[in-house]
């Protein structure tokens, strides 16, 4: 019996130095501000002339340039990893509004509202760079991280979209069909994946956890015509 107690005590004493008593992980919500710029674009609306059997321009789509967007979501992380590493996962949805115009001989739709909608998730391995002593804060540290990401975005407005969501494809006389729009967005969603790097600071007061950090995402087509973008994030949650 004494030998068993001695073995248990010895095992506990060996494990204590490696047990993350102060920090195991955390979870919470976050807001994101994505910085990018998309220029003006325009495309001709082409229809087949049944008399000449040739494609002719009968109208024009124009998308006004737009900048930046915002998002909201949640995160979870685990600190109980050796060498000062932490593993985190997050997901959020973002939106960037823009306006578009459609003009032909019978219709003049000017400055109609639309939006670039994106759902994203990120998995990041981050490491503490340096701990900071700040008055009134239990803990603060600078960190940096690398990871992978994946995104699903809605397509931009186009002639193809209009023809798909208007009954019979008749842009002058047809009616808008909500179900057709849902089907079109699902069938033509834009998927992409890539890598990212981030750096920032974490504040911790008791169980209250706050992060402020900047990130650069390297992924094609999340932003039309771009291979990457910068974002700024603010998190608040609970650490345990």
Secondary structure, DSSP 8 states (H G I E B T S, - for coil): -HHHHHHHHHHHHHHHTTS-SS--EEEEEEEEEEEEEE--EEEEEEEEETTTTEEEEEEEEEE--EEEEEEEEEEEEEEEEGGGEEEEEEEEEEEEEEEEEEEESS-EEEEEEEEEEEEEEEEEEEEEEEEE--TT-SEEEEEEEEEEEEEEE-----HHHHHHHBGGG-TTT--B-HHHHHHHHHHT-EEEEEEEEEEEEEEEETTEEEEEEEEEEE-TTSSTT-SEEEEEEEEEEEE-
